[in-house]
């Protein structure tokens, strides 16, 4: 089944995104990037063509989820995660689930799930100017599931 022909329809845009961490919606973030891959090795033999004979099942790898937004929005998420820790201050060890939903009129809703996330890094670059101050952080995640579909062998997970 291919994608549908749309004439004068809506397309997902930034306003279509709903960002949730452990069920709580956050509104201030203005940049999110993520990726995953499955690295496979080819097997060779003594064939005249010297073409690959096989391929490994591969290793599933997930890059950190990078999120950027106003200082206040980042601080709010940091505080919410720290509140779940045993001492109320450690936000780096608290596991959370992140949901990214795409919802707009005329489009089939889409859901990206980030499983078992932990805060991995902070990045701040503050400078004079007309723009509000922003911070960026990275969340280490164990897997990404797009609309219930996985790049890795989910039967074995």
VENBEL-V510658 format. One record per backbone hydrogen bond with DSSP energy under -0.5 kcal/mol. NH is the residue of the N-H (numbers start at 1). CO is the residue of the C=O. If there is no record, write none. Layout:
{{NH CO} {NH CO}}
//
This chain:
{{16 13} {17 14} {18 101} {19 26} {20 18} {20 99} {21 24} {22 97} {24 21} {26 19} {30 68} {31 68} {33 66} {37 61} {39 37} {39 59} {43 54} {47 45} {50 47} {53 43} {54 43} {56 41} {59 39} {61 37} {63 35} {65 139} {66 33} {66 64} {67 137} {68 31} {69 135} {70 28} {71 133} {74 70} {75 71} {76 72} {77 73} {78 74} {79 75} {80 76} {81 77} {82 78} {83 79} {84 81} {85 82} {91 89} {95 93} {96 117} {98 114} {99 20} {100 112} {101 18} {101 99} {102 110} {103 16} {103 101} {107 104} {110 102} {112 100} {113 145} {114 98} {115 113} {115 143} {117 96} {118 140} {119 91} {120 138} {121 138} {123 136} {125 134} {135 69} {136 123} {137 67} {138 121} {139 65} {140 118} {142 115} {143 115} {145 113} {146 149} {147 111} {147 145} {149 146} {154 152} {156 153}}
//
